[in-house]
Amino acid sequence: MISRRSIFAIIACGDYNGALRLQEAGASRRLTTTAGTASGSFSVSNGQIIDPHGSRFVARGINIHNGTINTAVSDASCKPLLTRFPGINMVRIAIEDNYNADSDPRLQNAVTWLTANGIVVQFGNYTITTSVATGQNLTDFCSMLTRMNKKYKDNPYVWYSTCNEPSDQHTYAGATMDEQKAVYNAIRAISSTAMLGLLDPWTNATTPSIYTTMTNVYWDYHCYPWTTRQSTNPVDYENWIRNRVDYLQTFKTADGVPPALNGEFGNSTTGYSHDANYPKSGEANVTGCITEGNKYSGWVAWLWFWPGNAYISDQVHDDALVDERSVNGVPTVYPLVHPYGTMIAGFIGSTPPPLP
């Protein structure tokens, strides 16, 4: 087994590609890969996601806000995204503006271009301000998902998800279970195979019975420096993830053990301030999340950049992967923010995913 100390030492020297090679070598000794049959769609088997070609799918991607999607994917070549992250195989689009974002031609074009390149697109609901959709919010959310699903029902590379980071443990007892059931039913009313990410409910008061009949679902968990009190040791983040996933995977679905995918992580908890022990706590979070994420169904780093991004004091280190300040609004170059963007680009690598 490759030691975590060796991986972290290489990262400390800036050799992120070397760390990735070591990490993959170690992971290959630990993982049992399911050999599937090409089906033309994604599926779930033995706690893993199987791609349309019958291979195990492990996400290596980034999040992009729907308001900046055209700055990352400006044409059918998917540049500058593929210039900066040529090996990317998944993009989570954080829809924050409203429940009519699906009508935006910039988003529609991006979905077409990304999925044609074999890149999974997952839609995330960041529109709500109360952490979980209820009432009219839930109705509007499901209506948007229905429209999207009708449009993309023949495209297996379009995935969906429930509300971002619900908060059952506070004032929404039971609401997350209702929301996840409603979203699942809305998706399955149109497509029997579309993949759906269930956001970690951040509570242990979960109702197991709602998941037993679900198919093609996976857990979408998030991990930031606060989860380990800003530890500078990657192993602490690995342990936190392992414990959380162990709990989530006790909830069996119709496919058995549900896969787990790290849908958000990064070098800053808030994105606008440094955590304690920065930058080592942020680098440890990134390293731990990727190391552990590769044992499950992968990871998607936060974030391309925010609309109107407000950089913190040193104007370099926040949760943005690329720097939009120097290009005067021309969506072509976007240099990586160092070291965060450089780390993620190194871990994503340069081997593109297989075409559909």
C-alpha positions as semicolon CSV with decimal commas, in nm:
position;residue;x (nm);y (nm);z (nm)
1;M;0,000;0,000;0,000
2;I;0,133;0,345;-0,089
3;S;0,172;0,553;0,226
4;R;-0,034;0,869;0,267
5;R;0,282;1,036;0,395
6;S;0,449;0,976;0,058
7;I;0,154;1,128;-0,127
8;F;0,141;1,435;0,097
9;A;0,520;1,483;0,076
10;I;0,504;1,492;-0,303
11;I;0,219;1,743;-0,291
12;A;0,422;1,962;-0,055
13;C;0,684;1,981;-0,333
14;G;0,419;2,082;-0,586
15;D;0,420;1,757;-0,787
16;Y;0,044;1,696;-0,795
17;N;0,058;1,465;-1,097
18;G;0,317;1,253;-0,919
19;A;0,093;1,238;-0,615
20;L;-0,196;1,127;-0,833
21;R;0,009;0,844;-0,983
22;L;0,111;0,723;-0,638
23;Q;-0,244;0,757;-0,512
24;E;-0,384;0,555;-0,802
25;A;-0,121;0,286;-0,752
26;G;-0,222;0,250;-0,388
27;A;-0,592;0,261;-0,464
28;S;-0,558;-0,015;-0,722
29;R;-0,448;-0,251;-0,444
30;R;-0,748;-0,167;-0,229
31;L;-1,040;-0,143;-0,468
32;T;-1,245;-0,422;-0,616
33;T;-1,365;-0,305;-0,956
34;T;-1,695;-0,431;-1,087
35;A;-1,681;-0,549;-1,446
36;G;-2,014;-0,451;-1,594
37;T;-2,177;-0,503;-1,930
38;A;-2,212;-0,214;-2,173
39;S;-2,571;-0,100;-2,137
40;G;-2,584;0,245;-2,293
41;S;-2,673;0,400;-1,957
42;F;-2,524;0,444;-1,612
43;S;-2,616;0,194;-1,344
44;V;-2,537;0,096;-0,985
45;S;-2,379;-0,233;-0,880
46;N;-2,209;-0,339;-0,556
47;G;-2,182;0,017;-0,428
48;Q;-2,024;0,142;-0,750
49;I;-2,141;0,347;-1,047
50;I;-2,103;0,165;-1,379
51;D;-2,073;0,376;-1,694
52;P;-2,248;0,310;-2,030
53;H;-1,942;0,117;-2,151
54;G;-1,956;-0,123;-1,857
55;S;-1,661;0,024;-1,664
56;R;-1,648;0,157;-1,309
57;F;-1,708;0,532;-1,305
58;V;-1,496;0,744;-1,070
59;A;-1,572;1,116;-1,092
60;R;-1,287;1,366;-1,126
61;G;-1,450;1,700;-1,174
62;I;-1,534;2,051;-1,063
63;N;-1,840;2,256;-0,974
64;I;-1,946;2,548;-1,194
65;H;-2,209;2,809;-1,104
66;N;-2,484;2,831;-1,365
67;G;-2,414;3,205;-1,395
68;T;-2,057;3,140;-1,513
69;I;-2,109;2,824;-1,720
70;N;-2,047;3,009;-2,048
71;T;-1,710;3,132;-1,923
72;A;-1,599;2,771;-1,877
73;V;-1,775;2,614;-2,177
74;S;-1,777;2,872;-2,454
75;D;-1,815;2,644;-2,757
76;A;-1,833;2,280;-2,868
77;S;-1,464;2,230;-2,783
78;C;-1,556;2,297;-2,418
79;K;-1,279;2,554;-2,382
80;P;-1,136;2,697;-2,167
81;L;-1,256;2,421;-1,929
82;L;-1,075;2,145;-2,117
83;T;-0,767;2,361;-2,155
84;R;-0,738;2,387;-1,778
85;F;-0,876;2,043;-1,686
86;P;-0,829;1,817;-1,992
87;G;-0,902;1,494;-1,802
88;I;-1,227;1,610;-1,640
89;N;-1,517;1,365;-1,654
90;M;-1,785;1,538;-1,443
91;V;-1,925;1,889;-1,392
92;R;-2,175;1,974;-1,119
93;I;-2,373;2,281;-1,224
94;A;-2,479;2,476;-0,916
95;I;-2,813;2,630;-1,014
96;E;-2,859;2,923;-0,780
97;D;-3,049;3,185;-0,980
98;N;-3,403;3,047;-1,008
99;Y;-3,610;2,751;-1,117
100;N;-3,616;2,877;-1,477
101;A;-3,241;2,838;-1,527
102;D;-3,304;2,542;-1,754
103;S;-3,432;2,783;-2,022
104;D;-3,096;2,965;-2,038
105;P;-2,938;2,890;-2,380
106;R;-2,591;2,917;-2,224
107;L;-2,670;2,629;-1,992
108;Q;-2,842;2,429;-2,267
109;N;-2,541;2,468;-2,497
110;A;-2,301;2,370;-2,221
111;V;-2,493;2,053;-2,143
112;T;-2,495;1,953;-2,510
113;W;-2,125;2,022;-2,557
114;L;-2,007;1,867;-2,231
115;T;-2,202;1,545;-2,261
116;A;-2,094;1,504;-2,626
117;N;-1,741;1,490;-2,487
118;G;-1,831;1,212;-2,244
119;I;-1,849;1,450;-1,945
120;V;-2,125;1,387;-1,691
121;V;-2,333;1,693;-1,602
122;Q;-2,514;1,692;-1,267
123;F;-2,767;1,963;-1,187
124;G;-2,761;2,085;-0,827
125;N;-3,027;2,291;-0,650
126;Y;-2,868;2,593;-0,479
127;T;-3,168;2,820;-0,540
128;I;-3,332;2,774;-0,204
129;T;-3,228;2,973;0,102
130;T;-3,371;2,737;0,364
131;S;-3,153;2,434;0,278
132;V;-3,441;2,207;0,180
133;A;-3,730;2,275;-0,055
134;T;-4,083;2,257;0,086
135;G;-4,424;2,371;-0,032
136;Q;-4,419;2,586;-0,347
137;N;-4,039;2,574;-0,352
138;L;-4,051;2,197;-0,381
139;T;-4,323;2,212;-0,646
140;D;-4,120;2,458;-0,855
141;F;-3,805;2,250;-0,811
142;C;-3,974;1,930;-0,925
143;S;-4,131;2,115;-1,220
144;M;-3,786;2,227;-1,335
145;L;-3,651;1,874;-1,297
146;T;-3,943;1,739;-1,499
147;R;-3,874;1,984;-1,783
148;M;-3,505;1,897;-1,777
149;N;-3,571;1,525;-1,765
150;K;-3,807;1,541;-2,061
151;K;-3,542;1,729;-2,259
152;Y;-3,252;1,502;-2,163
153;K;-3,421;1,168;-2,097
154;D;-3,226;1,004;-2,380
155;N;-2,893;1,143;-2,259
156;P;-2,749;0,922;-1,982
157;Y;-2,473;1,176;-1,911
158;V;-2,724;1,418;-1,755
159;W;-2,769;1,354;-1,384
160;Y;-2,979;1,522;-1,115
161;S;-2,963;1,579;-0,741
162;T;-3,171;1,677;-0,442
163;C;-3,136;2,007;-0,252
164;N;-2,789;2,120;-0,153
165;E;-2,684;2,051;0,206
166;P;-3,020;2,007;0,378
167;S;-3,048;2,081;0,747
168;D;-3,282;1,828;0,904
169;Q;-3,096;1,857;1,232
170;H;-3,220;2,214;1,280
171;T;-3,576;2,321;1,195
172;Y;-3,669;2,098;0,903
173;A;-3,736;1,764;1,070
174;G;-3,872;1,522;0,813
175;A;-3,863;1,775;0,530
176;T;-3,549;1,628;0,376
177;M;-3,705;1,283;0,355
178;D;-4,015;1,431;0,189
179;E;-3,803;1,632;-0,053
180;Q;-3,585;1,338;-0,152
181;K;-3,889;1,118;-0,213
182;A;-4,059;1,389;-0,420
183;V;-3,751;1,452;-0,632
184;Y;-3,695;1,081;-0,690
185;N;-4,058;1,034;-0,796
186;A;-4,040;1,334;-1,031
187;I;-3,729;1,191;-1,200
188;R;-3,864;0,837;-1,226
189;A;-4,192;0,961;-1,375
190;I;-3,992;1,043;-1,688
191;S;-3,682;0,824;-1,681
192;S;-3,627;0,485;-1,525
193;T;-3,248;0,507;-1,541
194;A;-3,138;0,872;-1,489
195;M;-2,883;0,897;-1,208
196;L;-2,988;1,089;-0,897
197;G;-2,760;1,220;-0,625
198;L;-2,912;1,220;-0,277
199;L;-2,750;1,496;-0,073
200;D;-2,621;1,386;0,264
201;P;-2,901;1,494;0,502
202;W;-2,645;1,591;0,771
203;T;-2,844;1,409;1,033
204;N;-2,866;1,061;1,177
205;A;-3,245;1,092;1,202
206;T;-3,292;0,939;0,858
207;T;-3,580;0,712;0,756
208;P;-3,429;0,401;0,594
209;S;-3,754;0,277;0,440
210;I;-3,778;0,560;0,186
211;Y;-3,467;0,435;0,004
212;T;-3,542;0,064;-0,024
213;T;-3,725;0,087;-0,358
214;M;-3,495;0,348;-0,516
215;T;-3,271;0,260;-0,810
216;N;-2,972;0,440;-0,969
217;V;-2,918;0,671;-0,673
218;Y;-2,597;0,760;-0,493
219;W;-2,502;0,962;-0,187
220;D;-2,358;1,308;-0,254
221;Y;-2,157;1,409;0,055
222;H;-1,948;1,724;0,115
223;C;-1,635;1,778;0,323
224;Y;-1,456;2,102;0,417
225;P;-1,187;2,196;0,672
226;W;-1,443;2,264;0,946
227;T;-1,535;1,893;0,960
228;T;-1,207;1,809;1,138
229;R;-1,161;2,141;1,316
230;Q;-0,918;2,257;1,049
231;S;-0,678;1,965;1,081
232;T;-0,356;1,976;0,881
233;N;-0,344;1,595;0,852
234;P;-0,512;1,446;0,540
235;V;-0,580;1,125;0,731
236;D;-0,827;1,308;0,956
237;Y;-1,036;1,402;0,653
238;E;-1,012;1,049;0,517
239;N;-1,137;0,912;0,848
240;W;-1,423;1,165;0,862
241;I;-1,534;1,067;0,511
242;R;-1,502;0,696;0,581
243;N;-1,716;0,725;0,894
244;R;-1,979;0,934;0,717
245;V;-1,998;0,706;0,413
246;D;-2,011;0,398;0,635
247;Y;-2,322;0,544;0,796
248;L;-2,486;0,653;0,469
249;Q;-2,428;0,314;0,310
250;T;-2,623;0,141;0,584
251;F;-2,934;0,264;0,397
252;K;-2,984;0,002;0,130
253;T;-3,163;0,070;-0,197
254;A;-3,314;-0,165;-0,454
255;D;-2,960;-0,187;-0,598
256;G;-2,811;-0,284;-0,262
257;V;-2,534;-0,062;-0,124
258;P;-2,560;0,290;-0,271
259;P;-2,242;0,448;-0,413
260;A;-2,097;0,761;-0,250
261;L;-1,952;1,060;-0,434
262;N;-1,786;1,367;-0,284
263;G;-1,981;1,646;-0,452
264;E;-1,807;1,937;-0,278
265;F;-1,476;2,002;-0,106
266;G;-1,208;2,267;-0,124
267;N;-0,937;2,471;0,039
268;S;-1,174;2,702;0,229
269;T;-1,488;2,637;0,431
270;T;-1,651;2,970;0,343
271;G;-1,460;3,066;0,029
272;Y;-1,423;3,419;0,159
273;S;-1,198;3,370;0,460
274;H;-0,907;3,155;0,562
275;D;-0,969;2,862;0,794
276;A;-0,750;2,815;1,097
277;N;-0,414;2,660;1,007
278;Y;-0,442;2,788;0,649
279;P;-0,304;2,696;0,397
280;K;-0,211;2,354;0,535
281;S;-0,566;2,278;0,653
282;G;-0,703;2,350;0,305
283;E;-0,437;2,141;0,133
284;A;-0,497;1,856;0,378
285;N;-0,870;1,870;0,308
286;V;-0,813;1,852;-0,067
287;T;-0,565;1,566;-0,036
288;G;-0,779;1,366;0,206
289;C;-1,098;1,415;0,005
290;I;-0,937;1,301;-0,318
291;T;-0,754;1,006;-0,161
292;E;-1,068;0,876;0,007
293;G;-1,301;0,982;-0,273
294;N;-1,115;0,763;-0,522
295;K;-1,200;0,460;-0,309
296;Y;-1,570;0,530;-0,366
297;S;-1,722;0,698;-0,672
298;G;-1,493;0,998;-0,698
299;W;-1,500;1,368;-0,626
300;V;-1,596;1,709;-0,764
301;A;-1,405;2,014;-0,637
302;W;-1,560;2,351;-0,557
303;L;-1,556;2,596;-0,768
304;W;-1,466;2,737;-1,115
305;F;-1,534;3,087;-0,978
306;W;-1,826;3,282;-0,837
307;P;-2,014;3,543;-1,041
308;G;-1,864;3,876;-0,936
309;N;-1,609;3,680;-0,734
310;A;-1,503;3,863;-0,418
311;Y;-1,145;3,767;-0,348
312;I;-1,022;3,769;0,008
313;S;-0,729;3,972;0,132
314;D;-0,442;3,822;-0,066
315;Q;-0,656;3,806;-0,384
316;V;-0,536;3,456;-0,463
317;H;-0,651;3,200;-0,209
318;D;-1,023;3,150;-0,197
319;D;-1,240;2,870;-0,330
320;A;-1,198;2,972;-0,696
321;L;-1,004;2,732;-0,916
322;V;-0,937;2,987;-1,190
323;D;-0,866;3,360;-1,184
324;E;-1,101;3,569;-1,396
325;R;-0,958;3,908;-1,300
326;S;-0,698;3,950;-1,572
327;V;-0,900;3,868;-1,882
328;N;-1,140;4,164;-1,902
329;G;-1,444;3,946;-1,942
330;V;-1,311;3,750;-2,241
331;P;-1,385;3,382;-2,168
332;T;-1,072;3,233;-2,320
333;V;-0,770;3,204;-2,088
334;Y;-0,860;3,200;-1,717
335;P;-0,531;3,102;-1,551
336;L;-0,542;2,849;-1,267
337;V;-0,529;2,992;-0,918
338;H;-0,214;2,859;-0,754
339;P;-0,185;2,639;-0,555
340;Y;-0,551;2,530;-0,529
341;G;-0,636;2,523;-0,899
342;T;-0,300;2,367;-0,977
343;M;-0,361;2,091;-0,722
344;I;-0,701;2,003;-0,866
345;A;-0,577;2,012;-1,227
346;G;-0,296;1,775;-1,133
347;F;-0,531;1,531;-0,966
348;I;-0,779;1,541;-1,256
349;G;-0,500;1,465;-1,501
350;S;-0,496;1,485;-1,878
351;T;-0,664;1,163;-1,997
352;P;-1,009;1,248;-2,135
353;P;-1,306;1,022;-2,064
354;P;-1,431;0,784;-2,335
355;L;-1,680;0,939;-2,575
356;P;-2,046;0,834;-2,548
